[in-house]
Amino acid sequence: MKKFILLLLLIPVLAYAQDDKKHFQVGAGYSFGFFSPSDVNDYINYRIDEEGVTIIEGTSDMVLNIGGRLFVGYKTNFNLGFEAFLEGALGPKSIQVSGGDDMTFMFNRLSPGLKLTYDLELGRRSSLIFGAGIMHNRLKLKDDGEEKYRASSWGTKFSVAYQLNFRHIAPRVFVDVDLAKAKDQGFEMNYSGVQIGMAFSGVW
């Protein structure tokens, strides 16, 4: 009886030892972001008033940005891991105004970072990946192609992703919450907001 109980105790240990979950992951993705950079929007409204024009089509506020990312990650047998990433985002704004050419603005972000992850397995082929980490944000605002403000600072990222785990490929959909803002001579460039996107990665 004692040997039988010992065998029952050893089964999950042996199964865990044989279940090699660790792997590397390299991928790329894209996203659509939602934000509200108040000082940037105030600057755009000021420039419209300064030019003495009226808006014919569109609005002056930036609310959307488009992002892209590269990442490399490692998952351990304990479902914990890390992910290093490089993200870029563009916040373009073109406003059709009276009495002249369109007014164009561009609010950009470049952010390398690192986050810790936890992989919650939902089944053999799917999982939820939770992440939290830091990133260094380099922000830049351009007015008609001319750089007006530039600043950088540290920020944070929180993320959740639903991933399909095939043999050598792992597509995922994700939602990120970013805290990213910096000041240039008192002018605040705020890229904080939410990203929703999709990514594809190779698994080894």
Secondary structure, DSSP 4 states (H G I P E B T S, - for coil): -HHHHHHHHHHHHHHHHH----EEEEEEEEEEEEE--HHHHHHHHHHHHHHT--EEES-S---EEEEEEEEEEEE-TTSEEEEEEEEEEEEEEEEEETTSSPEEEEEEEEEEEEEEEEEEE-SSSEEEEEEEEEEEEEEEEEETTEEEEEEEEEEEEEEEEEEE--SSB--EEEEEEEE-EEEETTEEEE--EEEEEEEEEEE-
